[in-house]
Amino acid sequence: MERIKTELVVVGGGPGGYAAAFYAADRGQKVILIEKDRNLGGVCLNRGCIPSKALLHATRMIEEARESVHRGITYPEPQIDLDKLRTWKSSVLEKLAGGVSQLAKARGVDVMHGRGYFEDSKTLRVETPEGQRFISYDHAIIAVGSKAALPSMFDLGNPRVMTSTGALEIDEIPASLLIIGGGYIGMELGTVYASLGSQVTVAEALPRVMTGADPDLTRPVLKYLKDHFKEIRTGAKVQSMATQGKQIKVVMEYNGQKLDELYDKVLVSIGRVPNCIDIGLENTKVQQDEKGFIKVNERQETSDPFIYAIGDVAGGIMLAHKASKEARVAVEVLTGEASSFENMLIPAVVYTDPEIAWCGLTEEEAKKKDIKIEVAKFPWAASGRALTYDRPDGLTKMIIDPETDRILGMGIVGHNAGELISEGVVAIEMGATARDLAESIHPHPTLSETIMECAEMYYGTSTHAIPRKKREES
Amino acid sequence: MDVKLPNLGEGADSGTVVGVLVNVGDMVSEGQTILELENEKAIAPIPAPASGKVAKVLVKEGQKLSVGQVILTLEGDGVAAPKEPAPAPAAKPTAAPVVPVNTAPASIPVIPQGVPLYQPIETGLPPAAAPSIRKMARDLGIDLHRIRGSERGGRIVMKDLYDYIQYLQAIAFSPKPVAEAAPGVPAKPAPESIDFSKWGTVDSEPVTPLRRTIARRMVESWTTIPHVTQYDESDITDLMALRKKYKDDYAEKGANLTVTPFALKAVVKALQLHPVFNSSWDEVKEEIVHKQYYHIGLAVDTEAGLLVPVIRDVDKKSILELSLEIEELANKARERKLSLDEMKGGTFTISNQGGIGGGPFTPIINKPEVAILGMARGVNKPVVVGKEIKARLILPLSLSYDHRIIDGGTAARFITDLGKAFTEFTDEDVKLPKK
């Protein structure tokens, strides 16, 4: 059996894996990238970020048209051609995946399609359509990602019970949809289905949906969800599900009552599990934590000296941009550079309506960790640009260290919050103070002005809002 | 105005107040000594930086002060307040900055010991620095938590990182107490305190900082330099005759003509013949540094302890100039008024116990010099001159040298030439120019 020799093998072609492969190739390594799917790009490109955002954009138009009525512009009711919508969505994915493949080719990264399996710490077996391949490598990066969890009690073998992967296929618009899990994936997809006309019910076991973001940031979203969803149930526990004809019978405990209901479809979005099973980790020294994630240090090193792990499979926040950064750290470390994923800011964006975005320290986190902070807020009702968008339902806030005025965190809810948050990321990464942002001219009229004015609020001098108190300059 | 303790120069960032020489209400003039501060090296007089009336005195005797601490406040217009903070006489004119931040010293800045310039800052927050700075720190292995940023909000910029690296370099090259400075040397057993009162009545006397310094330096020299002492004698009968002949002329000039200026001159002559005795051993670079100048230290016995003022450029000075300078420096030493600069830069040291008595002894080298001359009391001895036995005044000499770089033969030749130099002084050397 022929053995293929390479310097680096990357297992998994998602935003972590392909970033690692490309970066290593750019640094002169001979790289083989293993991808089990036909297309590169992983969950993010094929079954996550990109298709969900395409659908959110498309269905947002339906809402825009409805909201337009009071502005004196009325459209007829929309005609929805699901096949065409799906084709358009797929064309976006194909275009991006093709682009990634071309980038691999241009760099000389050898892409091998098939399942990877570790024979030992230095050998990877790949099951390709053309047969087995054995790869000897100097280093391996595991970037096999995660998949939506579907506990056996929910797994009826019935496509009417979906995970996000199935939901993104939108093979029909269910009249009634139950979303189990009130996390951001459920809320985003619920928004899509609600716009398409589904009656959406959310069942979340915790007392709050969309934990992670501060409550003042989720408030405008909750208002939207309440207006557009049938019901949001918190503290609700689904006890059983069963197929009943063309529907799913769901029994749940909610508000001290046992509810027995029928739904056309159920979306299970209760979290994600690492894809660590059956990749031969037991033949290496790689160790996993109790949830199955691969244990890594801040240099992305696993317990096996030849193997690194990045992205979802390495635990932590499961976001594409976190994986891409970890990819760079891993490649830098394995090529001998001092690198580390320490004190890195991982911004988060939730593509609900309106969007929520935050980075750095949150108010809740500061409270939990007993860090002394001050919070400055600027309501978008005072923003000219927000009003022209007819979207005053926004808020920009900053978490500030009162000792130094340093910005420790930023949170934004509102139209396009995801595009705005990067300013906060740069400010915090640069160690900027609120004064730095207050004194940087922001163009008018833009939503980005709310960041400058929020910083001004901290000093009690905002032009377009009345600050609650004046602050002594430190 | 607040009068603060000025920078006292190298290694002297703090001291103990020996005396406050002014009271509230006193008028002081610029340059007037307001305070005496004792540190490891000496007592430094602290001058008033400006004229004015003393409004408040904020220190008292026995108090420990550090550079920058407010000593007293002056009322009034602070006449002639100098543009620069008035340096104490002890300070070098261009004293190294106390805080290296925002300065770019060309040479290694001197870091006063005990000043916590860079303490780890515990905020619980990651250091405020741009990713590029953090990357550089990581490449260099530097912990940014230890750096206080100079920008708004304590943000660390490239300059702060550079300054910190310079600070680390300065620390790395500043002298350390001997106990820390000798890696590889087996740890000494911890000193024990013995209860002597078990055997009779005792008194305890706390030692002065000066005594501690002397002790530390002696131990350092004795334990790090392999000492050998070479003995010899020199016939100074003729020299004493010369001295007697010109003593009165010198007295007219206010100078007391002793053997010491001759010893200085004789030593320089021997040093010129054997330059290795005028060198230092650079232990880091493993090089011998030859000095092209002759600054000779004179060990002076004072009440507080041993002090070594340095007479500069002995080769360029006349016997008269040396006589005057020796006396001035010896007096200053006894009054503890020597500045640190006046005790630095020596290339060779003479310890003359002739005035006290006793025979030859083994002096300890004044590190980083490589040799020291001990002079005992001259005694009349029967000496064979020609075919006769004559009474001659014989000066016992003892030369301790660093055997790492000076071999026994070289030392023997040096001391022989030195002994000879004592016998070769002539009228030309001593007599004063006619008016």
Contacts between the chains, C-beta under 8 A, distances in Angstrom:
chain1	res1	chain2	res2	distance
A	337	B	139	7.7
A	338	B	138	4.7
A	338	B	139	5.1
A	338	B	141	7.4
A	339	B	138	7.1
A	340	B	138	6.4
A	342	B	126	7.8
A	343	B	126	3.8
A	343	B	127	7.8
A	343	B	134	7.3
A	369	B	124	7.7
A	371	B	124	6.3
A	371	B	125	7.4
A	401	B	123	7.7
A	401	B	125	6.7
A	401	B	153	7.6
A	403	B	123	7.4
A	404	B	128	7.1
A	404	B	153	4.0
A	404	B	154	5.0
A	405	B	152	7.3
A	405	B	153	5.2
A	406	B	125	7.6
A	406	B	128	5.4
A	406	B	153	4.3
A	406	B	154	7.1
A	406	B	155	7.5
A	408	B	125	6.8
A	429	B	130	6.8
A	429	B	131	5.3
A	430	B	130	4.7
A	430	B	131	7.7
A	430	B	155	7.5
A	431	B	127	7.6
A	431	B	128	3.0
A	431	B	129	5.4
A	431	B	130	6.5
A	431	B	149	7.2
A	431	B	151	7.7
A	431	B	153	6.7
A	431	B	154	7.8
A	431	B	155	4.0
A	431	B	156	6.9
A	432	B	153	7.4
A	432	B	155	7.3
A	433	B	152	5.0
A	433	B	153	3.7
A	433	B	155	7.4
A	435	B	152	6.1
A	435	B	153	7.6
A	436	B	152	6.7
A	436	B	153	7.9
